[in-house]
Amino acid sequence: MDLLTVAIVFATIVAVIVAPITKSVIAFTGLLVIAFLSPTFSLTQIASAVDWNVLAVLLGTWIIVNYMIKSNLPRYIAYRISVRVGNAYLSILDNSYRSRAHIYLPS
């Protein structure tokens, strides 16, 4: 495997871990950089080897999950489940969620 390809993959992984921007954009950019700069693979080899439908589904999923997490939807779902189940830790979650909630939650 070409050293440039390994370096691009490593840089993409590090960027996904530490960069504050959307991880799906970083991963897709890493793919494009490998496709255009790597001497190991030609564009026709990449285009024939990649299942573009799977990549499109993954990219769409990453984007949707990113916006769901930013909107605090997982926290809201956990809060609603705790309310219905009657968990002992409800008061901790209740105070934590209500202090950062962007929506009104009735008592």
Backbone torsions as a table, in degrees:
resi	resn	phi	psi	omega
1	MET	NA	143.5	-177.2
2	ASP	-70.2	141.8	-179.7
3	LEU	-64.2	-35.4	177.9
4	LEU	-63.6	-40.4	178.9
5	THR	-64.3	-43.7	178.3
6	VAL	-62.8	-41.8	179.5
7	ALA	-64.2	-39.4	178.9
8	ILE	-66.8	-42.5	178.2
9	VAL	-63.3	-44.6	178.9
10	PHE	-62.6	-43.8	179.1
11	ALA	-63.9	-36.4	177.7
12	THR	-65.9	-42.7	179.3
13	ILE	-64.3	-43.7	178.0
14	VAL	-63.0	-42.0	179.4
15	ALA	-64.7	-37.8	177.8
16	VAL	-63.7	-36.3	-178.1
17	ILE	-74.6	-43.6	-169.9
18	VAL	-105.8	-17.7	-174.3
19	ALA	-77.3	141.1	-179.2
20	PRO	-82.1	-4.2	-179.1
21	ILE	-88.3	175.3	-175.1
22	THR	-60.3	128.4	-176.0
23	LYS	-67.4	-30.5	178.4
24	SER	-67.0	-35.7	177.8
25	VAL	-66.9	-40.8	178.9
26	ILE	-63.5	-46.8	-178.4
27	ALA	-63.2	-42.5	179.9
28	PHE	-68.1	-36.0	176.8
29	THR	-65.4	-40.4	176.2
30	GLY	-60.2	-40.9	176.9
31	LEU	-61.8	-45.0	-179.9
32	LEU	-65.5	-38.6	178.9
33	VAL	-64.0	-43.1	177.0
34	ILE	-62.5	-40.7	-177.3
35	ALA	-64.0	-37.3	-174.4
36	PHE	-95.9	-26.1	-174.4
37	LEU	-105.3	-20.0	-174.0
38	SER	-77.1	127.0	176.3
39	PRO	-79.3	-8.8	-178.6
40	THR	-71.2	-39.3	-176.0
41	PHE	-118.1	141.6	173.2
42	SER	-93.4	162.5	-179.0
43	LEU	-62.4	-34.1	178.7
44	THR	-70.1	-35.8	175.4
45	GLN	-64.9	-42.6	-180.0
46	ILE	-66.4	-45.2	-177.9
47	ALA	-63.6	-34.1	179.9
48	SER	-82.6	-24.4	-177.3
49	ALA	-88.2	-23.9	-175.1
50	VAL	-87.2	134.4	172.7
51	ASP	-89.7	98.8	-172.3
52	TRP	-66.9	-27.6	177.2
53	ASN	-65.3	-41.7	178.8
54	VAL	-66.3	-41.8	177.8
55	LEU	-62.8	-39.3	178.3
56	ALA	-65.5	-40.4	177.6
57	VAL	-65.2	-43.7	178.2
58	LEU	-63.0	-44.3	179.1
59	LEU	-61.9	-44.9	177.6
60	GLY	-62.6	-39.4	178.4
61	THR	-65.6	-43.8	178.7
62	TRP	-59.9	-42.2	-178.8
63	ILE	-66.5	-44.9	-179.5
64	ILE	-64.2	-45.0	-179.8
65	VAL	-63.5	-39.0	178.9
66	ASN	-59.9	-45.3	179.8
67	TYR	-71.4	-32.0	176.7
68	MET	-65.6	-41.4	179.0
69	ILE	-67.6	-41.5	178.6
70	LYS	-64.0	-26.8	-179.6
71	SER	-87.8	4.5	180.0
72	ASN	63.9	26.5	178.8
73	LEU	-63.7	-42.9	177.7
74	PRO	-60.2	-38.5	178.4
75	ARG	-65.7	-40.8	179.5
76	TYR	-65.3	-41.9	178.4
77	ILE	-63.2	-43.1	177.7
78	ALA	-61.9	-39.9	178.2
79	TYR	-63.4	-46.4	-178.5
80	ARG	-64.8	-38.4	177.0
81	ILE	-64.8	-42.3	179.6
82	SER	-63.3	-36.7	178.2
83	VAL	-64.8	-43.4	-178.0
84	ARG	-71.3	-36.4	-176.9
85	VAL	-81.0	-31.9	-178.0
86	GLY	82.2	46.0	-177.6
87	ASN	-66.9	148.9	179.4
88	ALA	-67.4	-26.2	-179.6
89	TYR	-89.9	15.2	-177.1
90	LEU	-60.6	-39.6	-177.4
91	SER	-64.9	-34.9	177.5
92	ILE	-67.8	-48.4	179.5
93	LEU	-65.4	-38.4	-179.0
94	ASP	-61.6	-49.6	-179.5
95	ASN	-66.9	-37.9	180.0
96	SER	-66.9	-42.8	-176.6
97	TYR	-73.9	-44.0	-177.1
98	ARG	-63.5	-30.1	-179.1
99	SER	-70.6	-24.9	-178.5
100	ARG	-115.0	5.8	-175.1
101	ALA	-72.2	141.7	176.1
102	HIS	-95.8	-3.9	-179.8
103	ILE	-124.3	159.1	179.2
104	TYR	-82.5	127.5	175.7
105	LEU	-113.5	118.5	-179.6
106	PRO	-68.0	152.4	-179.7
107	SER	-73.9	NA	NA
